[in-house]
Amino acid sequence: MGTGRTLRKESHVRPCKTPAEKARRSKAQRARLVKMGMKEDDVKLMDAEQVRVLVQRPTVVKKLAAKKA
C-alpha cells in the first residue's frame, strides 16, 4: 500500500447542498410538471420524492395528464 497524496488529501471538491438550492430545484421541478400538463393543484399536494420521480418520466406524466383531462 502506498502513502502518497491520494491517501492524505481530504475531499473538499464537492460543495454542500444548501436548503435554498434544494428549494429552488424543487420549485423548478414542480414548474416542469405543470408545463408537462399536470394540474397545479395536484402538483402542490405531492411531496418532493413523488415530484422527482415524475420529472424523470415525462411519458408517464403525459399519460396521467391525458387520463385526467
C-alpha positions as CSV (number, residue, x, y, z in Angstrom):
1,M,0.0,0.0,0.0
2,G,1.1,3.5,-0.8
3,T,1.3,6.5,1.4
4,G,1.0,9.1,-1.4
5,R,-1.1,12.2,-1.8
6,T,-4.3,10.3,-2.7
7,L,-4.5,8.9,0.8
8,R,-3.6,12.1,2.6
9,K,-5.9,14.6,0.8
10,E,-9.4,15.3,2.0
11,S,-12.3,15.7,-0.3
12,H,-13.1,19.4,-0.4
13,V,-14.2,19.3,-4.0
14,R,-18.0,18.9,-3.9
15,P,-19.9,21.8,-2.3
16,C,-22.5,21.1,0.3
17,K,-26.2,21.3,-0.7
18,T,-27.9,24.3,0.9
19,P,-31.6,24.4,1.8
20,A,-32.1,27.4,-0.6
21,E,-30.7,25.4,-3.5
22,K,-32.9,22.4,-2.7
23,A,-36.0,24.7,-2.6
24,R,-35.0,26.3,-5.9
25,R,-34.6,22.9,-7.6
26,S,-37.9,21.6,-6.1
27,K,-39.7,24.7,-7.4
28,A,-38.2,24.3,-10.9
29,Q,-39.2,20.6,-10.9
30,R,-42.8,21.4,-9.9
31,A,-43.0,24.0,-12.7
32,R,-41.7,21.4,-15.2
33,L,-44.6,19.1,-14.2
34,V,-47.1,21.8,-14.7
35,K,-45.7,22.5,-18.2
36,M,-46.0,18.8,-19.0
37,G,-49.7,19.0,-18.5
38,M,-50.4,18.2,-14.8
39,K,-52.7,20.5,-12.8
40,E,-51.0,22.9,-10.5
41,D,-53.3,21.8,-7.6
42,D,-52.3,18.2,-8.0
43,V,-48.6,19.1,-8.1
44,K,-48.9,21.2,-4.9
45,L,-50.2,18.1,-3.0
46,M,-47.3,15.9,-3.9
47,D,-44.2,15.5,-1.8
48,A,-40.7,16.1,-3.1
49,E,-39.9,12.5,-3.7
50,Q,-43.0,12.0,-5.9
51,V,-42.1,15.1,-7.9
52,R,-38.6,13.9,-8.5
53,V,-39.8,10.5,-9.7
54,L,-42.3,12.0,-12.1
55,V,-39.9,14.6,-13.6
56,Q,-37.7,11.7,-14.6
57,R,-40.5,10.0,-16.5
58,P,-42.2,12.6,-18.8
59,T,-44.1,10.0,-20.8
60,V,-45.8,8.8,-17.6
61,V,-46.7,12.4,-16.7
62,K,-48.3,13.0,-20.2
63,K,-50.3,9.8,-19.9
64,L,-51.6,10.8,-16.4
65,A,-52.5,14.3,-17.6
66,A,-54.3,12.9,-20.7
67,K,-56.2,10.5,-18.5
68,K,-57.4,13.2,-16.1
69,A,-58.4,15.6,-19.0
